[in-house]
Amino acid sequence: MARRVGYRAKFRYWFDNTLSRGTTGLIGWLGVASVAMILVITAALELVDTEGRHPEPLRLLWETFVTTFSLSAPTDQAFVATLLWFVLALGGIFVVGALIGLLTSGVNRRLEQLRKGRSQVLETDHTVVLGWSDQIYTVLGELAEANASRRRAAVVVLAEQDKVTMEDRVRHRLPDTGRTRLVFRTGSPLDLRDLELVNLNEARSIIVLAPDGVPAEDADAFVLKILLAINKGPAFRGRPHHVVAAVRDSRNLAVAELAGGDAVVLDGDDIGARLLVQTARQSKLSVVYHDLFDFGGDEIYMTAEPTLVGRPFAEALRAYQVCCPLGLLLADGKTVLNPPPGTVISPGDRIVLLARDDSMIKLATRQFPVDETAIVHGVRGPAAPESTLILGWNRRATRIIEQLDAYVAAGSSVDVVVDRPDAGPAVNRLATRLRNLTLRARTGDTRDRGLLETLDIVAYHNVIVLADDDLDALTADSRVLVTLLHVRDILAGRGPGSIVSEMRDERDRALAQLTKADDFVVSEQLVSLLMTQISENRHLRSVFADLFDADGAEIYIRPASYYLRPNAQVTFATVVEAAYRRGEVAIGYRIAEPGDGHGVVLNPDKEQLIPAIDRVIVLASS
């Protein structure tokens, strides 16, 4: 039999529920108590007023109301009336004190919520960054650079970090973001309700960052879940989101693309491996890629040029003074860099070109003279076998060796010095799949000077020093620096073709340069730059895919003697013409004695004389 609940218990239950609503409920009951006290005191004053001193009832009601909150009672009253005014003043003290306390508490609570970053974002046409890692500083810096010409730009960051902490960290690393406003919100990118805070449906692009300090499998799982939430979440399903993300393990690329739908998903390990291999074989190539990837130097644009429709692509090479055409974005969305000779620009095609800014993409009004006497057609001999030494091991090492096998000539070799137990089985499995490389491995600490002196480092064409991804970035980069110092000291100017080191933290590059290595590749930073570029223009994905593909057009830094006679004083227009006659596209050069540490110049003015150069930077198929 159910127990009967009395009216008193029901009232108490109802009263408790109203108080549990927080500040609003408390202020409501405080108002009820105030009204009741004012009415009671007003009625009592009317009853004790036998001499007619009090004004009419409505006027008296107003005076009691004012007295309650101002604590100023009328004077010259009878004793009983004075006592009632005193009681009203005491009640007023309670009411005013409680009201101030509640309002203060409510304001503080609201400020705390704002500090935590839990309010709704109303930005539109903004960029959203989901997640937090060391890549955030590169991404935000590049977005600020990209938005420099926009009047109103905003970037919203959603991460499981304290809002104030995020603001302080970014302000320390990026004190000036120009016209770009940074908005931070605290929440989980995996939570559908938190994702609604940042107004994804009105964003121009979305960048997903994997967390630091976790295994690649866990980082990729984080990215995959976010892609799934954006692509399948009830509030976002069917929206035209432009999403860019990267996975660290190539095995997770296919499932991430399934989860992301139309999202652009990059293979971070594959890109890092390709960059390392290409850079190891061509000194200073990382400088070229860094310039192409960031927004601070020359950028890649796509532009329609009706006056060139129906003409050969070769005419586009000569049509711009301060831009370098790279290829064509065809009407079907496919990109062709360094198109075959005789390729005609069709209606709907757009020219892919390198320019300092989109405002500088203008056709020249005149033809640029070419010095025919300076052009030569140097013959490249057959590719010779190469020997490569890899010091260290990480999850990208297998992919690096596979990519190296695709580039080098038959009979080449690679020696690996490893100090991780998981490297041995991986090397044994890999050795049976290689076509052009002979793979040999030995165990040892790459920081051991005695071990390094036994390797005959001077005999290798290329040396690659890898950062251990099982360690934190500081420790991994410190080990790389120690190895580089020993290698450079052993070589003492007799070095191999190039020494390339992989770094984990961009801030360590300045220290690494003191070791006088030829190149430094910060894989995660370059992937971050690439993600930011694609977030601004999704067509760039096919451009970079062609650059990284061993079967497509790639960037080469080749001897100037292939194109020009020795000591020729020419304009860059002559260099462009010399490269075109070899079926290549010239995009820059490298001076023989650089004064800035690398000597790489991209997209020079075609009309100006260039200094003595020892290398020409070209796009070529092989």
N, C-alpha and C positions, 0 to 999 in steps of 0.2 A: 504494500500500500504506500503510495507516494506521500511524503511528508508535506503538509500544508505550509506554505511560506506566508508569513504575515506581511502586512502593509509596511511596517517599519523596516523590515529586512529588504523589501523591494525598493523602498525609498533610498535606503542606504546603498544598495547595489547601484541604483540609477545615479546617485550622487557621486559615488566613487568612479563610475565610468566617465562622468563629465569632467572630473578632476584629472583623470588619466590622459585627457586630450592635450595636456600641456599648458602653455602660456595662455592660449585662447580661452580654455575652460576656466582657468584661475581668474583671469580678468573678468570673465562673465559673472562668476559668483561674487567677485569683489564689487562689481557694479550693482548686483542685486542687493548686496548687503548695504551698500551706500545709499541706494534709493530707499530701502526700508528704514534705515536709521534717520534719514532726512524727513521722511513722511511722519515717523513716530514723534520725533522731536518737534516738528512743526505743529502736529495735532496737540501735543502736550503744552506747548507755548500758548496756543489758542485757549486751552482749557484754564490755564493759570492766570491768564490776562484778565483780571477783574476790573482794572482801571482803564482799559482801552488804550494802552501805550503802543501796542503792536499794530503795524499797518494791516491792510486787508490781506486775506489769506494767500493770494497768489504772490503778493509782494513779500510776505513773510517766508513763503516757500523758497523764493529766490535768495533771500538773505541767509536762510539756513544752508542752502546749497553753497553759496559763496563762503560762508563761515567754515564749512566742512573742509574746503580745500585751501583757504587762505589763513585759517586759524586766527581770525580777527573778529571777536564777538562785540555786539553793541554794548555800550556802557549805560550807567544810570538805569539799571533794571532791578526789579524786586529780587529778593533772595532766592526764591524758588526758580524764577526765570534765569537768574545768573547761574544757578546750579545746572539747569538744563543746557544752557549755552556751554558750560564747562564740559559736560558730558559729550556734547556735540564736538567740541574741540579735541577731546581725547580720541573720540572716534575718527575724527579727521586725520589726526596724527597716524593712527593705525592704517587708515585707507591710503593716505598719500605715501606713507613709507612702504606699504605693501605694493602699491602700484609702481613706484619707482624701482623697487627691487625686481618686480616681474618684468618691467620694460627693459631694465638693464640686462637681466638674464636672457630675455628673448633676443635682444640686439647682439649680445655676445655669442649666443648660440648661432645666430644667423651669420655673423662674421666668421665664426669657426667653420661653418659649412662652406662659406665662400673660400676660406683659406684652404680647406681640403679639396676644393675644386669639384664640387658636386652639382653645380648649377648647369642648366641647359645652354648649349652654344647656339647662337642665332646667326653665325656667319654663313655666308653663301659664297660659292665659287672659291672656296678655300682648299688648301691641301691638308689632309689628315695624316698624321704619323701614328701608327698603332704599335706600341711596344717601346722598350727602352734598352739601349745598349750603347757601347762606345761609338757606334756608327751614327748616333743621333747628332753629334756635333758636326760631322761632315755633311749630313743631310740638311740640317738646318742652315748651315753656312752657305751651302750651294743654293738652297731655295731662296735665301735672302739675296744672293747675287743674281739669281734668275729673275727675281721680282723687282730689281732695281729700277726698271723702266715702267712699272705698273703704279698707278696712282693709289690704289687701295688693295693691299694683299695681306692675307692672314694665313698662318700655319697653326693648326690645332694638334696638340700632342695628348694622347690618352695612354696612360701607363699606370702600373701598380707601384707608383712612387708618390711620396708626399709632394703636393703641388709646390710648396715653398722651396723644398729641396731641389726639385727640378728647375725652378726659376733661378735659384742661386747658382747651380752648377752650369747652366747654360750661360748665364750672365758672366760667369768667370771665364769661360772659354770663348764666348762670342759677345763681347761687350757692346758691339754695334751691329744691329741687323737692318739698318737703313729704314726703308719704308715698310718692311715686313713686320707685322705685329705677331707676337708669339702668344698663344693661348694654351694653358696647361690644364688638364683635367685628370683627377685621380680616379682610377677605375680599372677593371680588368677588361682587356680587349676580347676576352673569351665570353664575357657576359653580354647577352643581347641587350639588356636594359642599359648597361653602361655604354654600349656602342651607340645607342640612341642619343646620348648626351652630346656627341660631337657632330650631329647633323650630317651623317654620311651621305644621305640622299641628295644633298645640295652641294657636295664637295666636287671640285674639279678633278682631283686625283687622290688616291689613297696609297700610302707606302707602309708596308708591314715589315717590322724589324724583329729578328730573332733575338732572344735574350743571350747575354754573355754568361760564361762560367758554367754552362751545362753541356752534356754530351751532344754531339751533332744530332743524334736520334731524337732527343728531347726537344732540342731547338726546332727541328723540322716539324715535330708534332705540334708545337705551339703555333707555328706558321700555318700549318694545315687546318687547325681548328678555327683560326681567325678567318681564313679564306672560306671555310665552310659556313661560318656564321654570316659573313657578308653575302655570300652567293645564295644561301638557302634560308636565312633568317626571315621570319614572317614580315618584319618591318622593312626589309631591304630586297626581298625577292623580286626579280624581274627589273630591277633598276639598272640604268646604264652606268655602272661604276667603272672607273678606270683605276684598276688595282695593280700595284707592282710589288712583288715579293721575291725573295731568294731562299733557296734551300741549300744546306751545307753538304748533304750527302746526295750524290747523283741518283741513287736508288730511289729516293723519295720524290724525284721530279715529276714522274708520271702521275702519281696519286695526288700530288699538290695541284697539278694542272686540272685534274678531274674535279677536285674540291673547289678550285677557284673559277671554273667556267671560263669566262673571257679574260681572266686576270693574266697578266704577264708575269710568269714565274721564271726566274733566272737560276741557273745551276752555278752556285758560288764556287764550289770546288773546281769545276771544269774551267770556269773563266780564270780563276787564279792559276791553275796549272798551265793553261795556254799562254797567259801573260808571262809566267816565269820562263817557259821554254823559249818563247819568241825573244824575250829580253836577254836570256842567257846567250843566245846565238847572235844578237845584234846589240852592241853596246849603245846605251842611251835611248833605247826604244821606249822604256818606261816613261821618259820625259815626254815623248810624243803622245803616248796614250793618256797621260795625265792631263796634257793640254787639251786633248780632244774630249775628255770626259768631264772636265770641270767647266763652270760658267765664267771663270775669270779670264780665260784667254779666248782663243778661237773656238767657235761652236759650229755644229753641223746643222744646216737648215735645208728645208725643201721649198722650192719656189717654182711656180709656173711661169714660163716665159714664152708667150704666144709668138713673138718674133722669131724664135728659134725652131718652132714646129716645122717639121718637114726637112730640117737640115741635119747634117751629120753631127754626132756628138763632138767631133774634133773642133767644130766651130765654137762650141760652148767653151772649150778650153781656152780659146783666144778672145772670148767675148767680155771677160771681166778683168778689171785692173787690180782690184784688191780682194778678189774672191777666187777660190780654187775649186772648180767643179770636180766632184769625185765619181759621179755616176748618175743613174736615173732611178726614180721611184715610178715604176710603171703604173698604168691606169688600174691594173688588177691588184695593186698593193704590194707587189714583189719589188725588191730592191736589187739592182744590178750595179755593182761598183766596177770601175774600169771596164766598161762594156767593150765588146769586140770592135775592132776597126770597121768602119762603115756603118755602125749602128745609127739609125735615124731616129730623131726625136718625134714621137707620135703625139697626136692630140690626146690630152688627158695625162700625159707624162709630166712629171715634175723633176727638176734638176736638183740633185743632192750636191750641196756645195759647202765649203768651209769658209766662214766669214767671221770677222771680229764682232759684228753686230748686224741685225737684220736691216738696219737703216743704211748699211753700206752695200747692200745687194743691188747694184745698178750696172746696167750694160755700159761698157766703155763707148766713147763717142769716136774713137779712132783705132786704127790698127797699131800694134806694137811691133817695132822693127826686130828682126831676128838676125843674129850674126851667124851666117851660114858657115863661115870659115872656122868658127869655134866648135862646131858640132862634129863629133866622131861617133862611131858605132863600135865601141869596144866589145870584144868577144869574151864572154864568160866561159871559163873552162868547165869541164864536168865537175860535179860536186865531189869533194874528197871526203873520205871517212873522218869522223870527228871523235874525239875522246872527251868524255865529260866526267867530272868528279862531283858527287852529291854528298855533302856532309850533313848528317842528321836525317830524321824521318818524321813524317806526320801523315795524317789521313790523305793528303793530296799527293804523296810521293808516288804512289802507284799510277795515278793519272798523269803525273808529270813525266814519268818514264814512258808511258804509252804515247803521249803526245810527242815526246822527243823521238821515239821510234818512227813516227809518221813523217818527220821532217828531215832526218839525217840520211846520208847515203849508206848503202849496204857496206858492211864491214866496220861500222862504227862501234864504239864501246862505251859503257857507263859503269863506273865503279861507285859503290855506295858504302859509306861508313855509318853504321847504325849502332845505337845504344839502347834500343827498346826491344823487349822480348817478342813483341807482336810483329816485328819487321821481318824476322827470318822466314816464317811460313809464307808471308806475302811475297817476298822476293823469289822464293822457290816456285810459287804458282805463276808469277809473272814471267819468269825467265823462259818458260815454254811457249809463251804467246808472242814473243817479239820476233820481228822479221829482219830488221836492219841492225839491231843492237845486240851486242854480247853483254850480258849482265853479270857482274861479279859483286860480291858483298863480303864485308868483313865487319866484325864486331869491335867496337871501341868507343871511347869518349872523345868527341870531336874537340873538346877543350884541352886535350892532352897534347902538350907540345912535342913530347917524344914520339907519339903516334903520328902526328902530322908530318914530322920530319922524315918518316919512313915511307911516305906516300909518293914521293917524287912529283910534287904538285906542279912544278914548272913544265912537266911533259904534257899536261892536259890543255886542251883548247878552251874548255869552259869549266868553271867551278860554280856550283850552286850550294848555298848554305841555307838550310831550312830551319824554320822556327818550330819547336815542339808544341803542338796544340794540346797536349795533355797537361801542360803547365800554364800558370797564369801569364798574362802578356808581359809583365815586368821581368819575371824570371826567364821566360823564353827569349826575349830580346837581349837580355844580359848575356845569355849563353852564346847567342849569335855574335854579339860584339866581341866577346873573348875569342871566339874562333876566328873572326875576321882579323883581329889584331895579330894573332899568331900567323895566319896565312900570309898577310902582307909583309910581315917581318921576315918570314922564311923566303919569300920571293924577292924582296928587296929590289924592286924595279925590273925583275926578269920575268914578270908575271905571264899568265896564260892569256888567251884571247879575251876573256872577260871573267870578272868575279861578280856574281849576282847574289844578293842576300834577300831573304824574305823576312819582313818585320811584321810584328803584330800591332804595334802602336805607332801611329804617325809621328808622335812627339819624339820618338827615338831616332828618327831619320837624321836630325841634326848631329847627334852623337855618332851615328853610323858613318856619316860623311867624313869624319875625322880618320876613319880607317882607310880611306881612299879606295873603297870598292867602286867598281864601275857603275853599278846600278842597284837600286833598292826597290823592291816590290812590296807594297803593303796591300795584300790581297783584299782584305775586308774593306779597306778604304776605297779601293778602285771599284769594287762591287757597289759600294754605297754611292759613289759618283755616277756609276752606270744606272742604278735604280732611279736616282734623282733626274738624270737626263731623260729617261724613258717616261717618268711621271709627267714631264712637261710636254713630251711628244712621243706617243706610242709607236710611231713609224720608225723611230730610231732603233727599235729592237731588231728589225731586219737588217739595218745597216751594220750594227755591231755583230750580229750573227754572221754576216758575210766576212767581216774582218777577222773573226776568230776561227773561221772554218778553214782547215788546211786545203780544202779544194776550191775555196773562193779567192777573191782578191785580198791580199794582205799588205801590211806596211813593211817595206824593206828600207834599210839604210845602206846604200850601195856606194862603192867608190866613185868619185866624180870622174875618174878616167874612163868610165864606161860611156860617158855622155859628152865630155868636153875635153879639148886639148889642154895640156898642162899650162897653168898660169894664165888662162884666158880670163879677160875682164869683160864680163857679159851682164846683161840684165836677166832677171828671172824668166822673162818671156822666152829667151833662148833656151833656158833649161827646160821649160815646159815643152817646147818644140822638140828638143833632143829626146826627152823621155817618151813623147808620143810616137816618135818614129821607131821606138823599141816596143811599142804596144803597152806603155805604162803611163801613169798619171803622176806628174811631179807635184808634191804638196809642200815642199820645203827643202832645207839644206842644213848641213852642220859645218861650222867653220873649223879650220884646221887647229887654231890655237884659241880656244874659247876663253873669254875673260870672265864669264859668269859661272863657270863650273861645268857647263854641258854644251854650250855652243849651238843648241838646236834652235832653228828659226822656222816657224810654220807660216804659210800664207803670206809671203812677202809681196810687196808692190812689184808688179811685172815690169814697170818702167824704170825702176831704180837699178843702178849697178850694184852687184853683190860683191862682197869681199872674197878673198881667196878661200875656197871651200875644199874640203877633202871628201865629203859625202853628200849624196843627194837622197832625199827622202821621197819615196815613190810608193804608189799603189800598183801592185803587179800580181799576176796570177801565179808566178813561180820565180 
